[in-house]
C-alpha cells in the first residue's frame, strides 16, 4: 500500500500527456481538413499554369485539368502511372499533355510534362520536379536554360528516330558539360511518349465508359 501515492504521482502526468497528445491530434486533423480545399485549389492552379505554358488557353474550350485519364507506367517506361490531360476545342482533340516520370535521372526521378499536338508534333516539354545537381543537371529547367524549349515542334520524323538521342549517343540533342545522364533521361522519356502517341493517340481522347453514349 506504501506504493499507492507513487503510482498516483506517475499516473496523473501520464494521463495529462495522453490528453495533450489527443488534443494535438484532433487539432492537426482539424487544420488539415480546413486547409485541404485550399491546397487542392493551389495544386489545380499550378497544374493549369503548366498546361497553359505549353498549350495556350485560347486554343481549347474544355478544362484539361479535369478532363484527364491515367495510363499504366509500363507503357511509357515511367516510374509512376502517367496522367494525360486532354485539351479539346468544340469536342475535337487539340493536344494531349502527358505527365510522365523518367526513372533514370542522375539523382533519381524526373517528372515531366510532355505536350503533343493533334498532328503528333510536340507542343513542348517542361520539368515539373527533379533532384538533379544544381548548376549541372538543373539546366533542364526552362527558367535556367533554353535547352528544354528546343523540343517544341519536333516529332518522330523530325528528327529521324535514330537522332532521338544526345550527341554523345549519336543523336542531335545537346548534352550539358559534365552532365549527360540528365538530358539523356529527358530525351528518352519524351521519345517514349511520342512512340506511344504514334499508335495510340486517338485512345487518349476516348471518353471513359461512364461518358459513352448508351
URNORJO-V329638 format. One record per backbone hydrogen bond with DSSP energy under -1.0 kcal/mol. CO is the residue of the C=O (numbers start at 1). NH is the residue of the N-H. Records with the same first field share a line. If there is no record, write none. Layout:
BEGIN
CO = NH / NH
END
This chain:
BEGIN
1 = 4
3 = 7
4 = 8
5 = 9
6 = 10
7 = 11
8 = 12
10 = 14
11 = 15
12 = 16
13 = 17
14 = 18
15 = 19
16 = 20
17 = 21
18 = 22
19 = 23
20 = 24
21 = 25
22 = 26
23 = 27
24 = 28
25 = 29
26 = 30
27 = 31
28 = 32
29 = 33
30 = 34
31 = 35
32 = 36
35 = 39
36 = 40
37 = 41
38 = 42
39 = 43
40 = 44
41 = 45
42 = 46
43 = 47
44 = 48
45 = 49
46 = 50
47 = 51
48 = 52
49 = 53
51 = 54 / 55
56 = 59
57 = 60
63 = 66 / 67
66 = 68
67 = 86
69 = 84
71 = 82
73 = 76 / 78
82 = 71
83 = 99
84 = 69
85 = 97
87 = 94 / 95
88 = 61
89 = 92
92 = 89
94 = 118
95 = 87
96 = 116
97 = 85
98 = 114
99 = 83
100 = 112
101 = 79
102 = 110
108 = 105
110 = 102
111 = 128
112 = 100
113 = 126
114 = 98
115 = 123 / 124
116 = 96
117 = 120
121 = 117
122 = 153
124 = 115
126 = 113
129 = 111
133 = 136 / 138
136 = 139
137 = 140
138 = 141
141 = 144 / 145
147 = 150
148 = 151
149 = 152
151 = 154
154 = 122
158 = 155
160 = 163
161 = 164
163 = 165 / 172
165 = 173
166 = 169 / 171
167 = 170
173 = 167
176 = 179
179 = 176
180 = 184
181 = 185
182 = 186
183 = 187
184 = 188
185 = 189
186 = 190
187 = 191
188 = 192
189 = 193
190 = 194
191 = 195
192 = 196
193 = 197
194 = 198
196 = 200
197 = 201
200 = 203
201 = 204
202 = 205
208 = 211
END
